[in-house]
Every structure is written in C-alpha cells, then in structure tokens.
Amino acid sequence: MDASVDTLEARGGSAIRLAAAEHARTVAEQADRHALTLESVLAVLRSSRVTDAAARAEAVEIASAALVDLRTVTDQQRSTLLEPVTGAFSRLRADLRPLVRFGDLDVQFVEPPATGRALPGDVAHAARAIVRTAVLALVDDGAAKRVRIQWDCDGRNLLMQLRDDGSGTLDVHDDAVRPIAERVVTLDGRVQVASTPGWGSVLDISLPLDPRPTEVDAVDDGDLTPRERDVLRLVATGVGNREIAEGLDISVNTVKYHVANLLRKHGARTRAELAAFSSRA
C-alpha cells in the first residue's frame, strides 16, 4: 500500500514538474518574442537611415504586426500540423526582418534545402524561439557585428548553426548560452559551442523531430562538497553565473566548474533540473 502511495506521489510530482517546465518555457518564449519586438522598434527609432516620420510609421507597423501575432501565437504554438523546414525558416526571417533592416548586427541567412522531412509544429516554434534568443543575446553583448544563421534537416533532426564574429569567448555554461541550452535539452536536443578568441563562436544545435519527454530521478546529495551545495542553492534561485560568483566571492569560471560537476553528479542536463533536485532535497 505504501509503495503504491509513493508511486502515485512520485507520478504527481513528475506531472507538476513537467507542467512547471512547460509554463516556464512558454513564458520565456513570449518574453524573447516581446524583447525582439521592442528591440526592433528601438532600432528603427534610433536609425539614421530614415526620417523621423518614416521611423514612426515603421515602428507603428512593427508594433501592429506584433499585436496581431500575439493574438494568434497560442494557437500556432499548440498546432500539431507539420511545417516545411523552408516555411519555418521563412517565418524566422520575418521575425528578424526589422532588426536586420535597422539594427547594427548584420544577420545573414543560409536557406535550408527545400527537400526533406517537415517539422512538427512545436519543434518549428521552439527552433525559431532558440534563434531569436541567440540573436538578442548577441545584440545585448555588442561584440559581434555579423552572425550567420543556417538550418538543415537530416530526416531525423533539425540542424541549426549560428556563427558570429564576436570575441570568441562563449561556452555552453555562459549566462548568454544557458537559456538556449535549457530550451534545447527540453526537446532532447544537443547544443555545442566552439569558440576561438578574437575570431568568434559557433553554436551547433540539433533538435530531434520526434522528441520524447524526460524525467529527472531523485539523487542523494551526500557526495556534494560544501561549495557545491552553496552553488546549487543559488542555482535554484534562478540567478546567473556572475551573480553567483559575486555572492560567493569566487570567479565566474569557478562557478562554471561547480555547475558542470553538479550536472554530472546528478545526471541533470540543465540548471532547471538542478533547481528541481534542490527543491526536492
């Protein structure tokens, strides 16, 4: 009887975690979409390429289009229809068009092949959200002047690559990359970052077209060091590496080292999973 109750409680806890993760993902996607709209409006208003009147008209058009999109995006997100990879990529270009036209970042698009398997609606939507997040991170950083976006499909996975000409110091544990990595792993995907100082960084992202939901098993934290427990406690609050480093008076690289160890020890793939472990512990 007790075992059955424990099983039901475990299933209930798993359902709650999955629902919370889905809610967090939806909120994050809406936030980066709104951030892109605001960034595009600011780029237009700051641009020296157009007159004040033309800038106002363009800003109104961008805001109006965003409002219409906001009213329909929920249905599109939940759609189970398949979307050709070329169509999904075209929608991405449309999302980024104002920023490309008026911003300082030169965004180059490499069109995907027209042939190949169509993308499930949730994968196509997530892929666009991931790229938008990455581009906004580059805009905020300000080091990169150019980024190339390339998509392809091998029949089983959507393959995405973003190559920039920035400082070349990114790695997968950086705060700028962390939200991207967390979205990727929720879809059973993979993300790799290759950086060359002074030359730029390359993000390679693979999203399976048939992702399967995953669960995190409870893990004993008896083998954690005191410092790892401190880092885990702060990770659970949602703060970034720099804030953790300042709070514990250690370097950002040391924080990355501890986070990597925590991910390995608990079999977690994201900081969100570490946070879930911390709350259970």
N, C-alpha and C positions, 0 to 999 in steps of 0.2 A: 504493500500500500504506500509506504513512504517513498519507495523507488518511483512509483507511478506519479506521486505528487511532485517529486523532484524533477521528473521528466517534463511534466506539464509546466512547472515553473520555468524550467530551462527554455522550453519552446516559447513560452510567453515572453521571457526576457529577450530571446533572439528576435522575436517579431517586433518588439519595441525598439531594439537597436536598429533593425533594418528600416523601420518606419522613420526613426530619427535621422538615420543616414540619408534616406530619400528626401526628407524635408530639408535637411541641410544642403543637399546637392541642388535642390530646386531654388532655394533662397540664394545660393551662391551664383547660380546661372543667371537668375534675374538681376542680381547685383552687378555682374560684369556686363550684362546687356545694357543696363541703365548707365553704367560708367562709360561704356563705349559711346552711347548717345550724347552724354554730357561732354565727353572729350571731343567728339566730332563738332558739337555746337561751338565749343570754345575755340577749336582750330579754325572754324570759319570766321568767327568774330575777331580773332587775332590776326587773320591772314592779311598780308599787304597786297595780295593779288586781286582783290575785289574791292569795289566801293562799299561805303557804309550801307547804302540802300540794298545793294546786291547781297551783302553779308547777312543783313537782317532777313531778307527774303529766303535765303538758303537755310538759315537757322530755323525759321518757321517751318520750312518744308521738312527738314530733318526731324524736328520735334513732332510734327503731324504724322509723319510716317512711323515714328516710334510709337506714338499713341495707338495708331491703327494696329501695329504689330503686337502691342501689349494686349489688345483685346482679343487677339486670335491665337496667341502663342501657346496658351494652355492646351487647346485642342490639338495643335500641331505637335506638342511635346508628347501627348498621350497617344498619338496616332500609331497604329500598327502597320500602316501601309509602308511598302518599300519605296525607297527613294534612290534613283540612279546616282552614282557617285559624282557624275558631272553636274547633275542638278544640285546636289548638296554643296558642291564646291562653288557653283554659281551663286547660291544664296549666301555663302560665306563672303564672296567678293562684294555682294550687295551690302552686307552688314558693314564691311570695312571701307566702302567707297568714299564716304565723306572724309574719313580720316586720311585715306590715301590721297584724296584730291587737295586737301587743305593743310594737312599736318606736315611736320618736318621729317617724319620717318618714311623712307622710300620702301614701300611694300611691293614686292614682285611676286607674281603668281605663276606657278608652273601647272598648266592644265593636266588633269588626270586623263588616262586613256578612256575613250568612250565605251569600250567593251568591258565586260566583267560583271560580277555579281552586284546587284543593287544592295543598298544599305538599309537595314532595319531603321525605322523612324527614330527610335531612341538613340541608336548609335550615331546617326547622322547629326542629330541635335547636339549630342554630347561632344562630337568632334568639332563642330563649329564653336561651341562654348569654350573648349580647351584652347583652340587657336585664338579666339578673342582674348582670353585671359593672358595668353603668352604675349600677344601684341601689346596689350595695355601695360604689361609689366615692362616691356622694352621702352614704351613711351615714357613711363614713370622714371625709369632708370636714366634715360637720356644719353647713355654712352653709345648706343647703336644708331647708325644713320641709315642702315639698309637691312632688310630682312627678306628672305626668300621663303615662300610657303609652297610646299609640294605635297600632293596627295597621290596615292596609288592604291590598288586593291589586288591582292594575290588570290582572290577567290574565297579565302577563309578569314582574312584580316584586312582592315583598313590601315594603310601605312601612311603616316604623316611625318614630314620633316620640316623643321624651321631652322634656317641658317642665318645668323646675324653677323655683323662686322663690329661687334662691341668690344668690351675689354677682355673677353675670353677668360672670365674667372668664375663662371657659373658651375655649380654642381647640383646633383639631384636633391641635396638637403638644404639648399638655399631657400630663403623665405619666398623669393620670386617664383621658384620652381615648385615649391611644396604644394600649393593648391592644384597645380596641374597634375602632379604625380598622384595626389589623392583621388582626383576625378578619374584618372586613367585606371588605377587599380580597382576602383569600384566596379569597373566593367571588365575585370580580369585581363586588363591590358598591361603593356610594358612601356616604360619610358627610360631612355638612356640619354645622358648628357656628355658630350665630348667638347672640351674647351681647350683652346690654345691661347695663352696670354698674348695680348696685343693683336690677335687675329680674329677672334670671335668664338662663338659657341654654336654647336649643332644639337638640336633636340630631335631624337628619333622616337616616334610614338607608334605603337601597334595596338589596335583595338580589334578584338575578335568580333566577328559578325554575329556570333551566337554566344554571348556572354552568359555565364552561369553565376547565380548569387553565391556568395561565400559567407561563412560564419567564422567568428573568432572564438576558439575554445579558451576556457579559463586556465590561467597559468599561475603557478605559485611564484611569488616574488622573493622567495628566500635567498636566491643567489644574487640579488641586486646589491651593489655597493651603496653606501650612504649617498654618494654624489649622484648615482643613477636614480635613486629614489627622489632626490631633490629635483632632478631634471624631469622625471616622469610626472611629478606633482605639478610642475609648471606647464608641461606639455598639455596636461589635462585641462588647463585653464584656457587654452587656445592661443597663447601668446607666441610670438615668433622667436627665432634663434637669438636675435640681437637683444630682445628684452630679457630672455633667459640668461644670456651672458652677463648683462648688466646687473640682474637681480642676484646672481650667484658670484659675481666678481671673477668670472673666467672668460676666456676668449671665445669668439664665435666658433672657431674651428674645434675647440674642445667640446662645445655643445653639440656640434655635428657628430663628433666621435661618440659621445654618450648616446645620442639619439639612434645612431646606427647600431650600437650594441643592444639597446633596448628593443629595437625592431627584430634583431636576430634572436635574442634570448626568448622573446615571447611569440615568435612566429608571426608577428604582425607585419603588414605591408605599408601601413600609413600611420600618421600621427593620430588620426581619428580612432583607429583601432587601439592604439596605445592608451588613448584617453578612455575608451570603453573599458579596457582592462583595469585602469586605475580606479574607475568608479566602482567596479565590482570588488576590487581588492579592499 
